[in-house]
Amino acid sequence: MAITVQNFIKLANLYNQIAMIMSAICVQKGGIDIENYAGRFFAADVLEYVYEYGRRLMDANKNLPGDVVDVINRFGQQYERVKGLTTPTQKPLYEMTLDEFERVMNI
């Protein structure tokens, strides 16, 4: 995938759609906090990818429009808030026992 503004916009729209769907799921499941939703790890990974893509776009193209730079910076701020989003034991989900997984996912 070439690093272009158009591709960045597509990735940003993908992340925004994921965030909207997650919000809707949380409401449908009785208003659970998004911080307690099991898909929060996936959303954090997508956000990291989008921000990293935007950062590379800024490095490759010094003449980006100001609004694109602002969006990239906003994704960076969002990513800073969630980059520490890990399991309490720092174990990958696939290495957890069922009890550990249920505790992390607030099941």
Backbone as JSON Lines, residues from 0, in Angstrom:
{"i":0,"aa":"M","n":[0.85,-1.17,0.0],"ca":[0.0,0.0,0.0],"c":[0.9,1.23,0.0]}
{"i":1,"aa":"A","n":[0.72,2.06,-0.99],"ca":[1.48,3.31,-1.05],"c":[1.02,4.24,0.06]}
{"i":2,"aa":"I","n":[1.95,4.97,0.61],"ca":[1.62,5.91,1.69],"c":[1.12,7.2,1.05]}
{"i":3,"aa":"T","n":[-0.21,7.35,1.03],"ca":[-0.84,8.52,0.43],"c":[-1.89,9.08,1.38]}
{"i":4,"aa":"V","n":[-2.27,10.31,1.13],"ca":[-3.32,10.94,1.93],"c":[-4.63,10.18,1.77]}
{"i":5,"aa":"Q","n":[-4.93,9.76,0.54],"ca":[-6.19,9.03,0.29],"c":[-6.24,7.73,1.1]}
{"i":6,"aa":"N","n":[-5.13,7.01,1.14],"ca":[-5.11,5.77,1.93],"c":[-5.21,6.05,3.42]}
{"i":7,"aa":"F","n":[-4.6,7.14,3.87],"ca":[-4.72,7.51,5.28],"c":[-6.18,7.82,5.62]}
{"i":8,"aa":"I","n":[-6.85,8.53,4.74],"ca":[-8.26,8.87,4.97],"c":[-9.1,7.6,5.05]}
{"i":9,"aa":"K","n":[-8.81,6.63,4.19],"ca":[-9.54,5.36,4.23],"c":[-9.31,4.65,5.57]}
{"i":10,"aa":"L","n":[-8.06,4.63,6.02],"ca":[-7.77,4.0,7.31],"c":[-8.43,4.74,8.47]}
{"i":11,"aa":"A","n":[-8.41,6.06,8.42],"ca":[-9.05,6.86,9.47],"c":[-10.55,6.59,9.5]}
{"i":12,"aa":"N","n":[-11.16,6.5,8.33],"ca":[-12.6,6.19,8.27],"c":[-12.88,4.79,8.81]}
{"i":13,"aa":"L","n":[-12.0,3.84,8.52],"ca":[-12.15,2.49,9.06],"c":[-12.14,2.53,10.59]}
{"i":14,"aa":"Y","n":[-11.17,3.24,11.17],"ca":[-11.1,3.31,12.62],"c":[-12.36,3.98,13.19]}
{"i":15,"aa":"N","n":[-12.81,5.04,12.57],"ca":[-14.0,5.73,13.06],"c":[-15.22,4.82,13.01]}
{"i":16,"aa":"Q","n":[-15.34,4.01,11.95],"ca":[-16.45,3.06,11.86],"c":[-16.35,2.01,12.96]}
{"i":17,"aa":"I","n":[-15.15,1.52,13.21],"ca":[-14.96,0.54,14.29],"c":[-15.38,1.14,15.63]}
{"i":18,"aa":"A","n":[-14.98,2.37,15.88],"ca":[-15.33,3.03,17.14],"c":[-16.85,3.2,17.27]}
{"i":19,"aa":"M","n":[-17.52,3.56,16.18],"ca":[-18.98,3.7,16.22],"c":[-19.66,2.37,16.49]}
{"i":20,"aa":"I","n":[-19.18,1.32,15.84],"ca":[-19.78,0.0,16.05],"c":[-19.55,-0.46,17.48]}
{"i":21,"aa":"M","n":[-18.34,-0.24,18.01],"ca":[-18.07,-0.62,19.39],"c":[-19.0,0.12,20.35]}
{"i":22,"aa":"S","n":[-19.22,1.39,20.11],"ca":[-20.12,2.17,20.96],"c":[-21.53,1.61,20.91]}
{"i":23,"aa":"A","n":[-21.99,1.26,19.72],"ca":[-23.33,0.71,19.57],"c":[-23.45,-0.64,20.29]}
{"i":24,"aa":"I","n":[-22.42,-1.46,20.17],"ca":[-22.43,-2.76,20.85],"c":[-22.48,-2.57,22.36]}
{"i":25,"aa":"C","n":[-21.7,-1.63,22.87],"ca":[-21.69,-1.37,24.32],"c":[-23.06,-0.93,24.81]}
{"i":26,"aa":"V","n":[-23.74,-0.09,24.03],"ca":[-25.08,0.35,24.41],"c":[-26.04,-0.82,24.37]}
{"i":27,"aa":"Q","n":[-25.95,-1.62,23.3],"ca":[-26.86,-2.75,23.15],"c":[-26.66,-3.79,24.25]}
{"i":28,"aa":"K","n":[-25.46,-3.91,24.76],"ca":[-25.18,-4.88,25.83],"c":[-25.48,-4.32,27.21]}
{"i":29,"aa":"G","n":[-26.27,-3.3,27.27],"ca":[-26.71,-2.8,28.57],"c":[-25.92,-1.6,29.07]}
{"i":30,"aa":"G","n":[-25.22,-0.93,28.19],"ca":[-24.5,0.27,28.59],"c":[-23.18,0.0,29.29]}
{"i":31,"aa":"I","n":[-22.49,-1.05,28.88],"ca":[-21.18,-1.3,29.49],"c":[-20.2,-0.23,29.06]}
{"i":32,"aa":"D","n":[-19.25,0.06,29.91],"ca":[-18.22,1.04,29.56],"c":[-17.36,0.49,28.44]}
{"i":33,"aa":"I","n":[-16.97,1.36,27.53],"ca":[-16.14,0.92,26.41],"c":[-14.79,0.4,26.91]}
{"i":34,"aa":"E","n":[-14.36,0.88,28.09],"ca":[-13.11,0.4,28.67],"c":[-13.22,-1.06,29.11]}
{"i":35,"aa":"N","n":[-14.45,-1.55,29.27],"ca":[-14.67,-2.93,29.69],"c":[-15.08,-3.83,28.53]}
{"i":36,"aa":"Y","n":[-15.16,-3.28,27.34],"ca":[-15.58,-4.07,26.18],"c":[-14.42,-4.93,25.69]}
{"i":37,"aa":"A","n":[-14.71,-6.16,25.37],"ca":[-13.67,-7.12,24.97],"c":[-12.93,-6.68,23.7]}
{"i":38,"aa":"G","n":[-13.57,-5.94,22.83],"ca":[-12.94,-5.53,21.57],"c":[-12.01,-4.33,21.7]}
{"i":39,"aa":"R","n":[-11.83,-3.84,22.91],"ca":[-11.01,-2.63,23.08],"c":[-9.55,-2.87,22.68]}
{"i":40,"aa":"F","n":[-9.06,-4.07,22.82],"ca":[-7.69,-4.36,22.44],"c":[-7.52,-4.26,20.92]}
{"i":41,"aa":"F","n":[-8.49,-4.8,20.19],"ca":[-8.46,-4.71,18.73],"c":[-8.52,-3.26,18.28]}
{"i":42,"aa":"A","n":[-9.41,-2.49,18.89],"ca":[-9.54,-1.08,18.51],"c":[-8.25,-0.32,18.8]}
{"i":43,"aa":"A","n":[-7.59,-0.63,19.89],"ca":[-6.31,0.02,20.21],"c":[-5.25,-0.35,19.17]}
{"i":44,"aa":"D","n":[-5.26,-1.59,18.71],"ca":[-4.31,-2.01,17.67],"c":[-4.57,-1.28,16.36]}
{"i":45,"aa":"V","n":[-5.84,-1.13,16.0],"ca":[-6.18,-0.41,14.76],"c":[-5.77,1.05,14.89]}
{"i":46,"aa":"L","n":[-6.03,1.64,16.03],"ca":[-5.64,3.03,16.26],"c":[-4.13,3.2,16.14]}
{"i":47,"aa":"E","n":[-3.38,2.28,16.69],"ca":[-1.92,2.34,16.58],"c":[-1.49,2.28,15.12]}
{"i":48,"aa":"Y","n":[-2.12,1.41,14.35],"ca":[-1.77,1.28,12.93],"c":[-2.08,2.57,12.18]}
{"i":49,"aa":"V","n":[-3.25,3.13,12.42],"ca":[-3.64,4.37,11.74],"c":[-2.69,5.5,12.1]}
{"i":50,"aa":"Y","n":[-2.37,5.63,13.37],"ca":[-1.46,6.7,13.78],"c":[-0.07,6.51,13.18]}
{"i":51,"aa":"E","n":[0.43,5.3,13.2],"ca":[1.76,5.04,12.64],"c":[1.78,5.32,11.14]}
{"i":52,"aa":"Y","n":[0.72,4.96,10.45],"ca":[0.61,5.27,9.02],"c":[0.64,6.78,8.82]}
{"i":53,"aa":"G","n":[-0.12,7.51,9.62],"ca":[-0.14,8.96,9.51],"c":[1.21,9.59,9.81]}
{"i":54,"aa":"R","n":[1.9,9.05,10.8],"ca":[3.23,9.57,11.13],"c":[4.19,9.36,9.97]}
{"i":55,"aa":"R","n":[4.12,8.19,9.36],"ca":[4.97,7.93,8.19],"c":[4.6,8.83,7.02]}
{"i":56,"aa":"L","n":[3.33,9.11,6.88],"ca":[2.88,10.02,5.83],"c":[3.46,11.42,6.06]}
{"i":57,"aa":"M","n":[3.47,11.87,7.3],"ca":[4.03,13.19,7.61],"c":[5.53,13.2,7.35]}
{"i":58,"aa":"D","n":[6.22,12.11,7.68],"ca":[7.67,12.04,7.43],"c":[7.98,12.05,5.94]}
{"i":59,"aa":"A","n":[7.14,11.38,5.15],"ca":[7.4,11.26,3.71],"c":[6.98,12.5,2.93]}
{"i":60,"aa":"N","n":[6.04,13.25,3.46],"ca":[5.49,14.38,2.7],"c":[5.44,15.61,3.62]}
{"i":61,"aa":"K","n":[6.33,16.52,3.42],"ca":[6.41,17.72,4.27],"c":[5.37,18.78,3.9]}
{"i":62,"aa":"N","n":[4.67,18.61,2.78],"ca":[3.7,19.61,2.32],"c":[2.27,19.14,2.49]}
{"i":63,"aa":"L","n":[1.99,18.46,3.58],"ca":[0.62,18.0,3.83],"c":[-0.27,19.17,4.21]}
{"i":64,"aa":"P","n":[-1.54,19.11,3.81],"ca":[-2.47,20.14,4.25],"c":[-2.59,20.15,5.78]}
{"i":65,"aa":"G","n":[-2.82,21.32,6.34],"ca":[-2.9,21.47,7.78],"c":[-3.98,20.62,8.43]}
{"i":66,"aa":"D","n":[-5.12,20.45,7.74],"ca":[-6.19,19.65,8.34],"c":[-5.81,18.17,8.44]}
{"i":67,"aa":"V","n":[-5.03,17.67,7.5],"ca":[-4.57,16.28,7.57],"c":[-3.59,16.12,8.74]}
{"i":68,"aa":"V","n":[-2.7,17.08,8.91],"ca":[-1.75,17.04,10.02],"c":[-2.51,17.09,11.35]}
{"i":69,"aa":"D","n":[-3.55,17.91,11.42],"ca":[-4.35,17.99,12.64],"c":[-5.01,16.66,12.97]}
{"i":70,"aa":"V","n":[-5.53,15.98,11.95],"ca":[-6.17,14.68,12.16],"c":[-5.14,13.66,12.65]}
{"i":71,"aa":"I","n":[-3.97,13.66,12.04],"ca":[-2.9,12.74,12.46],"c":[-2.53,13.01,13.91]}
{"i":72,"aa":"N","n":[-2.4,14.28,14.27],"ca":[-2.06,14.63,15.65],"c":[-3.15,14.21,16.63]}
{"i":73,"aa":"R","n":[-4.42,14.32,16.21],"ca":[-5.52,13.87,17.08],"c":[-5.47,12.37,17.3]}
{"i":74,"aa":"F","n":[-5.18,11.63,16.22],"ca":[-5.02,10.18,16.38],"c":[-3.85,9.89,17.32]}
{"i":75,"aa":"G","n":[-2.8,10.67,17.23],"ca":[-1.65,10.5,18.12],"c":[-2.03,10.72,19.57]}
{"i":76,"aa":"Q","n":[-2.84,11.74,19.83],"ca":[-3.3,12.0,21.2],"c":[-4.17,10.86,21.71]}
{"i":77,"aa":"Q","n":[-5.06,10.37,20.85],"ca":[-5.9,9.23,21.23],"c":[-5.03,8.02,21.53]}
{"i":78,"aa":"Y","n":[-4.05,7.79,20.68],"ca":[-3.18,6.62,20.87],"c":[-2.41,6.73,22.18]}
{"i":79,"aa":"E","n":[-1.94,7.91,22.54],"ca":[-1.21,8.08,23.8],"c":[-2.07,7.68,24.99]}
{"i":80,"aa":"R","n":[-3.39,7.91,24.9],"ca":[-4.29,7.55,26.01],"c":[-4.5,6.04,26.12]}
{"i":81,"aa":"V","n":[-4.39,5.31,24.99],"ca":[-4.7,3.88,25.04],"c":[-3.49,2.98,24.84]}
{"i":82,"aa":"K","n":[-2.31,3.55,24.6],"ca":[-1.18,2.68,24.29],"c":[-0.77,1.81,25.47]}
{"i":83,"aa":"G","n":[-1.12,2.19,26.67],"ca":[-0.84,1.37,27.82],"c":[-1.92,0.33,28.08]}
{"i":84,"aa":"L","n":[-2.84,0.2,27.15],"ca":[-3.95,-0.72,27.31],"c":[-3.45,-2.16,27.14]}
{"i":85,"aa":"T","n":[-3.14,-2.75,28.25],"ca":[-2.64,-4.12,28.24],"c":[-3.4,-4.9,29.29]}
{"i":86,"aa":"T","n":[-3.22,-6.17,29.28],"ca":[-3.85,-6.97,30.32],"c":[-3.11,-6.72,31.63]}
{"i":87,"aa":"P","n":[-3.78,-6.84,32.75],"ca":[-3.13,-6.57,34.04],"c":[-1.89,-7.42,34.28]}
{"i":88,"aa":"T","n":[-1.86,-8.63,33.73],"ca":[-0.72,-9.51,33.95],"c":[0.34,-9.35,32.86]}
{"i":89,"aa":"Q","n":[0.07,-8.5,31.88],"ca":[0.96,-8.31,30.72],"c":[1.07,-9.58,29.88]}
{"i":90,"aa":"K","n":[0.16,-10.5,30.06],"ca":[0.15,-11.73,29.29],"c":[-0.67,-11.51,28.02]}
{"i":91,"aa":"P","n":[-0.24,-12.05,26.92],"ca":[-1.1,-12.01,25.73],"c":[-2.37,-12.81,25.99]}
{"i":92,"aa":"L","n":[-3.46,-12.41,25.39],"ca":[-4.74,-13.08,25.62],"c":[-4.66,-14.57,25.33]}
{"i":93,"aa":"Y","n":[-3.93,-14.95,24.29],"ca":[-3.89,-16.36,23.9],"c":[-3.12,-17.23,24.89]}
{"i":94,"aa":"E","n":[-2.4,-16.64,25.83],"ca":[-1.67,-17.42,26.84],"c":[-2.42,-17.48,28.17]}
{"i":95,"aa":"M","n":[-3.56,-16.83,28.28],"ca":[-4.29,-16.79,29.54],"c":[-5.13,-18.03,29.74]}
{"i":96,"aa":"T","n":[-5.36,-18.34,31.0],"ca":[-6.33,-19.37,31.33],"c":[-7.71,-18.76,31.18]}
{"i":97,"aa":"L","n":[-8.72,-19.6,31.19],"ca":[-10.09,-19.09,31.07],"c":[-10.44,-18.15,32.21]}
{"i":98,"aa":"D","n":[-10.03,-18.49,33.42],"ca":[-10.31,-17.63,34.58],"c":[-9.65,-16.26,34.43]}
{"i":99,"aa":"E","n":[-8.39,-16.24,33.99],"ca":[-7.7,-14.96,33.79],"c":[-8.39,-14.14,32.71]}
{"i":100,"aa":"F","n":[-8.78,-14.81,31.64],"ca":[-9.44,-14.12,30.55],"c":[-10.76,-13.51,30.99]}
{"i":101,"aa":"E","n":[-11.55,-14.27,31.72],"ca":[-12.84,-13.75,32.2],"c":[-12.65,-12.56,33.13]}
{"i":102,"aa":"R","n":[-11.61,-12.6,33.96],"ca":[-11.36,-11.5,34.87],"c":[-10.97,-10.25,34.09]}
{"i":103,"aa":"V","n":[-10.11,-10.38,33.09],"ca":[-9.68,-9.24,32.28],"c":[-10.85,-8.66,31.49]}
{"i":104,"aa":"M","n":[-11.7,-9.52,30.97],"ca":[-12.8,-9.07,30.15],"c":[-14.05,-8.68,30.95]}
{"i":105,"aa":"N","n":[-13.95,-8.77,32.26],"ca":[-15.08,-8.43,33.16],"c":[-16.32,-9.26,32.85]}
{"i":106,"aa":"I","n":[-16.1,-10.55,32.65],"ca":[-17.23,-11.44,32.34],"c":[-17.76,-12.02,33.63]}
